[in-house]
């Protein structure tokens, strides 16, 4: 992985949908390729993925507290 090249838009806003598998097919490939080239977005992806994993550990009672 290399540093961001700066010539393409970052994908941070799409990461939630990417992690959840909710992006349109035409968005998934470009996001995946960008994550391979951009350290900043890749780090943000890890944070979003970890948050999603942690949320999956909660049950309804946890959310009502």
OpenMM code with the backbone's topology and positions (N, CA, C; nanometers):
from openmm import Vec3, app, unit

residues = "UNK UNK UNK UNK UNK UNK UNK UNK UNK UNK UNK UNK UNK UNK UNK UNK UNK UNK UNK UNK UNK UNK UNK UNK UNK UNK UNK UNK UNK UNK UNK UNK UNK UNK UNK UNK UNK UNK UNK UNK UNK UNK UNK UNK UNK UNK UNK UNK UNK UNK UNK UNK UNK UNK UNK UNK UNK UNK UNK UNK UNK UNK UNK UNK UNK".split()
positions = [
    Vec3(0.0845, -0.1165, 0.0000),
    Vec3(0.0000, 0.0000, 0.0000),
    Vec3(0.0892, 0.1230, 0.0000),
    Vec3(0.0454, 0.2240, -0.0679),
    Vec3(0.1234, 0.3469, -0.0742),
    Vec3(0.0425, 0.4627, -0.0201),
    Vec3(0.1072, 0.5757, -0.0105),
    Vec3(0.0380, 0.6960, 0.0336),
    Vec3(-0.0614, 0.7391, -0.0730),
    Vec3(-0.1582, 0.8168, -0.0307),
    Vec3(-0.2603, 0.8670, -0.1215),
    Vec3(-0.1971, 0.9459, -0.2357),
    Vec3(-0.2427, 0.9218, -0.3551),
    Vec3(-0.1899, 0.9905, -0.4723),
    Vec3(-0.2483, 1.1296, -0.4893),
    Vec3(-0.3626, 1.1574, -0.4289),
    Vec3(-0.4211, 1.2892, -0.4344),
    Vec3(-0.4966, 1.3205, -0.5619),
    Vec3(-0.4965, 1.2319, -0.6599),
    Vec3(-0.5611, 1.2616, -0.7870),
    Vec3(-0.6976, 1.1954, -0.8007),
    Vec3(-0.7455, 1.1348, -0.6951),
    Vec3(-0.8774, 1.0733, -0.6991),
    Vec3(-0.9491, 1.1055, -0.5692),
    Vec3(-1.0818, 1.1057, -0.5719),
    Vec3(-1.1548, 1.1398, -0.4491),
    Vec3(-1.1394, 1.0309, -0.3437),
    Vec3(-1.1384, 1.0735, -0.2203),
    Vec3(-1.1331, 0.9775, -0.1096),
    Vec3(-1.2690, 0.9100, -0.0958),
    Vec3(-1.2722, 0.7965, -0.0301),
    Vec3(-1.3945, 0.7165, -0.0224),
    Vec3(-1.4498, 0.7063, 0.1194),
    Vec3(-1.4059, 0.7925, 0.2083),
    Vec3(-1.4449, 0.7835, 0.3492),
    Vec3(-1.5969, 0.7831, 0.3653),
    Vec3(-1.6665, 0.8637, 0.2893),
    Vec3(-1.8126, 0.8707, 0.3023),
    Vec3(-1.8819, 0.7422, 0.2586),
    Vec3(-1.8147, 0.6599, 0.1824),
    Vec3(-1.8743, 0.5357, 0.1330),
    Vec3(-1.8392, 0.4147, 0.2181),
    Vec3(-1.7551, 0.4325, 0.3170),
    Vec3(-1.7041, 0.3175, 0.3913),
    Vec3(-1.8104, 0.2432, 0.4705),
    Vec3(-1.9050, 0.3134, 0.5284),
    Vec3(-2.0114, 0.2457, 0.6024),
    Vec3(-2.0881, 0.1508, 0.5125),
    Vec3(-2.1282, 0.2006, 0.3968),
    Vec3(-2.1989, 0.1170, 0.3010),
    Vec3(-2.1124, 0.0041, 0.2490),
    Vec3(-1.9837, 0.0317, 0.2301),
    Vec3(-1.8912, -0.0713, 0.1812),
    Vec3(-1.8782, -0.1847, 0.2823),
    Vec3(-1.8593, -0.1493, 0.4078),
    Vec3(-1.8438, -0.2498, 0.5135),
    Vec3(-1.9705, -0.3339, 0.5274),
    Vec3(-2.0856, -0.2708, 0.5122),
    Vec3(-2.2125, -0.3420, 0.5272),
    Vec3(-2.2569, -0.4133, 0.3996),
    Vec3(-2.1823, -0.3961, 0.2925),
    Vec3(-2.2200, -0.4588, 0.1663),
    Vec3(-2.3405, -0.3932, 0.1024),
    Vec3(-2.3585, -0.2647, 0.1293),
    Vec3(-2.4779, -0.1943, 0.0833),
    Vec3(-2.4526, -0.1005, -0.0343),
    Vec3(-2.3326, -0.1007, -0.0897),
    Vec3(-2.3045, -0.0141, -0.2041),
    Vec3(-2.3567, -0.0769, -0.3326),
    Vec3(-2.3856, 0.0079, -0.4279),
    Vec3(-2.4215, -0.0412, -0.5606),
    Vec3(-2.2989, -0.1090, -0.6215),
    Vec3(-2.3227, -0.2033, -0.7095),
    Vec3(-2.2137, -0.2806, -0.7701),
    Vec3(-2.1093, -0.1914, -0.8362),
    Vec3(-2.1528, -0.0838, -0.8979),
    Vec3(-2.0568, 0.0034, -0.9670),
    Vec3(-1.9727, 0.0871, -0.8706),
    Vec3(-2.0078, 0.0908, -0.7430),
    Vec3(-1.9295, 0.1635, -0.6439),
    Vec3(-1.8304, 0.0732, -0.5702),
    Vec3(-1.8623, -0.0518, -0.5567),
    Vec3(-1.7810, -0.1433, -0.4767),
    Vec3(-1.6385, -0.1574, -0.5303),
    Vec3(-1.6229, -0.1804, -0.6586),
    Vec3(-1.4904, -0.1980, -0.7182),
    Vec3(-1.4007, -0.0773, -0.7010),
    Vec3(-1.4510, 0.0433, -0.7361),
    Vec3(-1.3675, 0.1615, -0.7176),
    Vec3(-1.3271, 0.1852, -0.5720),
    Vec3(-1.4171, 0.1565, -0.4782),
    Vec3(-1.3826, 0.1736, -0.3368),
    Vec3(-1.2725, 0.0752, -0.2988),
    Vec3(-1.2869, -0.0504, -0.3384),
    Vec3(-1.1855, -0.1520, -0.3070),
    Vec3(-1.0497, -0.1135, -0.3651),
    Vec3(-1.0486, -0.0665, -0.4876),
    Vec3(-0.9205, -0.0267, -0.5498),
    Vec3(-0.8599, 0.0936, -0.4792),
    Vec3(-0.9439, 0.1891, -0.4408),
    Vec3(-0.8936, 0.3070, -0.3705),
    Vec3(-0.8320, 0.2673, -0.2363),
    Vec3(-0.8965, 0.1742, -0.1666),
    Vec3(-0.8442, 0.1311, -0.0366),
    Vec3(-0.7075, 0.0657, -0.0488),
    Vec3(-0.6782, 0.0059, -0.1613),
    Vec3(-0.5469, -0.0544, -0.1832),
    Vec3(-0.4389, 0.0508, -0.2036),
    Vec3(-0.4769, 0.1702, -0.2449),
    Vec3(-0.3791, 0.2740, -0.2774),
    Vec3(-0.3693, 0.3865, -0.1746),
    Vec3(-0.4677, 0.3983, -0.0868),
    Vec3(-0.4745, 0.5148, 0.0019),
    Vec3(-0.4675, 0.4710, 0.1482),
    Vec3(-0.3562, 0.4994, 0.2114),
    Vec3(-0.3378, 0.4616, 0.3514),
    Vec3(-0.4406, 0.5267, 0.4435),
    Vec3(-0.4742, 0.6522, 0.4187),
    Vec3(-0.5699, 0.7229, 0.5037),
    Vec3(-0.7074, 0.6597, 0.5001),
    Vec3(-0.7558, 0.6308, 0.3809),
    Vec3(-0.8876, 0.5676, 0.3680),
    Vec3(-0.8852, 0.4239, 0.4186),
    Vec3(-0.7734, 0.3548, 0.4006),
    Vec3(-0.7621, 0.2179, 0.4517),
    Vec3(-0.7680, 0.2174, 0.6038),
    Vec3(-0.7049, 0.3150, 0.6673),
    Vec3(-0.7100, 0.3248, 0.8135),
    Vec3(-0.8526, 0.3560, 0.8594),
    Vec3(-0.9212, 0.4442, 0.7879),
    Vec3(-1.0603, 0.4754, 0.8215),
    Vec3(-1.1487, 0.3527, 0.8026),
    Vec3(-1.1206, 0.2729, 0.6994),
    Vec3(-1.1956, 0.1497, 0.6757),
    Vec3(-1.1838, 0.0555, 0.7962),
    Vec3(-1.0640, 0.0406, 0.8493),
    Vec3(-1.0431, -0.0473, 0.9648),
    Vec3(-1.1270, 0.0017, 1.0829),
    Vec3(-1.1294, 0.1318, 1.1050),
    Vec3(-1.2078, 0.1870, 1.2156),
    Vec3(-1.3566, 0.1604, 1.1972),
    Vec3(-1.4070, 0.1812, 1.0755),
    Vec3(-1.5491, 0.1577, 1.0485),
    Vec3(-1.5811, 0.0094, 1.0643),
    Vec3(-1.4959, -0.0772, 1.0121),
    Vec3(-1.5192, -0.2215, 1.0223),
    Vec3(-1.5192, -0.2668, 1.1680),
    Vec3(-1.4286, -0.2128, 1.2476),
    Vec3(-1.4242, -0.2483, 1.3898),
    Vec3(-1.5505, -0.2010, 1.4605),
    Vec3(-1.5985, -0.0810, 1.4278),
    Vec3(-1.7205, -0.0290, 1.4900),
    Vec3(-1.8399, -0.1167, 1.4556),
    Vec3(-1.8488, -0.1594, 1.3314),
    Vec3(-1.9588, -0.2463, 1.2903),
    Vec3(-1.9523, -0.3780, 1.3669),
    Vec3(-1.8339, -0.4326, 1.3829),
    Vec3(-1.8188, -0.5583, 1.4590),
    Vec3(-1.8616, -0.5395, 1.6037),
    Vec3(-1.8227, -0.4280, 1.6638),
    Vec3(-1.8612, -0.4024, 1.8029),
    Vec3(-2.0120, -0.3837, 1.8163),
    Vec3(-2.0728, -0.3154, 1.7224),
    Vec3(-2.2174, -0.2962, 1.7270),
    Vec3(-2.2918, -0.4285, 1.7176),
    Vec3(-2.2360, -0.5220, 1.6449),
    Vec3(-2.3027, -0.6512, 1.6306),
    Vec3(-2.3046, -0.7295, 1.7619),
    Vec3(-2.2217, -0.6901, 1.8576),
    Vec3(-2.2183, -0.7574, 1.9876),
    Vec3(-2.3285, -0.7089, 2.0814),
    Vec3(-2.3895, -0.5961, 2.0474),
    Vec3(-2.4945, -0.5409, 2.1322),
    Vec3(-2.6270, -0.6095, 2.1048),
    Vec3(-2.7087, -0.6175, 2.2089),
    Vec3(-2.8440, -0.6670, 2.1876),
    Vec3(-2.9416, -0.5523, 2.2158),
    Vec3(-3.0692, -0.5792, 2.2023),
    Vec3(-3.1714, -0.4755, 2.2164),
    Vec3(-3.1669, -0.4094, 2.3529),
    Vec3(-3.1446, -0.4856, 2.4570),
    Vec3(-3.1394, -0.4296, 2.5924),
    Vec3(-3.0245, -0.3308, 2.6065),
    Vec3(-2.9103, -0.3602, 2.5467),
    Vec3(-2.7964, -0.2687, 2.5522),
    Vec3(-2.8322, -0.1348, 2.4885),
    Vec3(-2.9072, -0.1390, 2.3809),
    Vec3(-2.9416, -0.0172, 2.3091),
    Vec3(-3.0459, 0.0660, 2.3819),
    Vec3(-3.1238, 0.0042, 2.4693),
    Vec3(-3.2271, 0.0759, 2.5417),
    Vec3(-3.1757, 0.1410, 2.6694),
    Vec3(-3.0560, 0.1068, 2.7106),
    Vec3(-2.9999, 0.1627, 2.8360),
    Vec3(-2.9633, 0.3065, 2.8192),
] * unit.nanometer
topology = app.Topology()
chain = topology.addChain("A")
for resn in residues:
    res = topology.addResidue(resn, chain)
    for name in ("N", "CA", "C"):
        topology.addAtom(name, app.Element.getBySymbol(name[0]), res)
